[in-house]
Amino acid sequence: MALGKFKRLLIVLLIPLLLFGYLSTLLIFPYEKYAYITCAPFFGIENCREVGDPDSSLHKSVKSEYPRWFEVNIGKYDGEAFLQNVIQASGRAFGNALVVSAFPFNGSPASAALAMQSLAGQSAIVHLGTDSTTKSAVLNSELNLFCNNLNFTGVPGEYVSNCYGENWGGPVTYRLSGNEQKQLDKLQSSINEEVDKRQSDYNLYRVITYPIFVVIFLMVSFFIWLFARAIKFVKNG
């Protein structure tokens, strides 16, 4: 085939071949949509890593190392995003937290709203990682908030957690400073590194898989051309 005809054929087939490459990522060798990431302190750093799905032996082994875990959200949830990261960190507590605001979940009674509004302005110890039976309360003259997640607000030193007390529950916004803020800065940085690494791997995966049938077409065409040249050479003696 003449080079001009081959170029025209390639142009005609380019979009279908790219479409086949895209469909292959959905049907033949799809990229894993969900990643389960755990974070725990390790010799002064925050060790965040993928540990496989909840049924995997590594996931179960890592989770067994600490009695309490809490969910971490590093940004606004995007349900439309292809990559979904389920992030958990080992339980920990932070003293000298200043409660900025607290609101009950939608549908809570008025008594819950009153109880949570009274938290604003108070100093507290925030316990991240709790079970359903442990309730926030004043213990030894100190407000202890027991919460099961952590949200980074984007404001340095300010965080939001869902906390639970007696007959109330909802998001509590609080501030930390000093070493406690630095600890959560390390956690956020380590999570971002892991999430960015996964995004980079996914981008590389797409760069390789989307044009894969174009590459195969070019390789097959080259070998056909090479074979035809070899036959022609033999015939011409």
Secondary structure as the mmCIF struct_conf table of DSSP 4:
data_model
#
loop_
_struct_conf.conf_type_id
_struct_conf.id
_struct_conf.beg_label_comp_id
_struct_conf.beg_label_asym_id
_struct_conf.beg_label_seq_id
_struct_conf.end_label_comp_id
_struct_conf.end_label_asym_id
_struct_conf.end_label_seq_id
HELX_RH_AL_P HELX_RH_AL_P1 LEU A 3 LEU A 27
TURN_TY1_P TURN_TY1_P1 ILE A 28 ILE A 28
BEND BEND1 PHE A 29 PHE A 29
HELX_LH_PP_P HELX_LH_PP_P1 PRO A 30 GLU A 32
STRN STRN1 TYR A 34 PHE A 42
TURN_TY1_P TURN_TY1_P2 PHE A 43 GLY A 44
STRN STRN2 ILE A 45 GLU A 50
TURN_TY1_P TURN_TY1_P3 PRO A 54 ASP A 55
BEND BEND2 SER A 56 SER A 56
HELX_RH_AL_P HELX_RH_AL_P2 SER A 57 LYS A 63
TURN_TY1_P TURN_TY1_P4 SER A 64 GLU A 65
BEND BEND3 TYR A 66 PRO A 67
STRN STRN3 TRP A 69 ASN A 73
BEND BEND4 GLY A 75 GLY A 75
TURN_TY1_P TURN_TY1_P5 GLY A 79 GLU A 80
BEND BEND5 PHE A 82 PHE A 82
STRN STRN4 GLN A 84 SER A 90
STRN STRN5 ARG A 92 ALA A 102
HELX_LH_PP_P HELX_LH_PP_P2 PRO A 104 PHE A 105
TURN_TY1_P TURN_TY1_P6 ASN A 106 GLY A 107
HELX_RH_AL_P HELX_RH_AL_P3 ALA A 110 GLN A 117
TURN_TY1_P TURN_TY1_P7 SER A 118 GLY A 121
STRN STRN6 SER A 123 LEU A 128
BEND BEND6 GLY A 129 GLY A 129
TURN_TY1_P TURN_TY1_P8 SER A 132 THR A 133
STRN STRN7 SER A 136 SER A 136
STRN STRN8 ALA A 137 LEU A 139
TURN_TY1_P TURN_TY1_P9 ASN A 140 SER A 141
STRN STRN9 GLU A 142 CYS A 147
BEND BEND7 ASN A 148 ASN A 148
STRN STRN10 ASN A 149 PHE A 152
BEND BEND8 GLY A 154 VAL A 155
TURN_TY1_P TURN_TY1_P10 PRO A 156 GLY A 157
STRN STRN11 GLU A 158 GLY A 165
TURN_TY1_P TURN_TY1_P11 GLU A 166 ASN A 167
STRN STRN12 TRP A 168 ARG A 175
HELX_RH_AL_P HELX_RH_AL_P4 GLY A 178 THR A 209
TURN_TY1_P TURN_TY1_P12 TYR A 210 PRO A 211
HELX_RH_AL_P HELX_RH_AL_P5 ILE A 212 LYS A 235
TURN_TY1_P TURN_TY1_P13 ASN A 236 ASN A 236
#
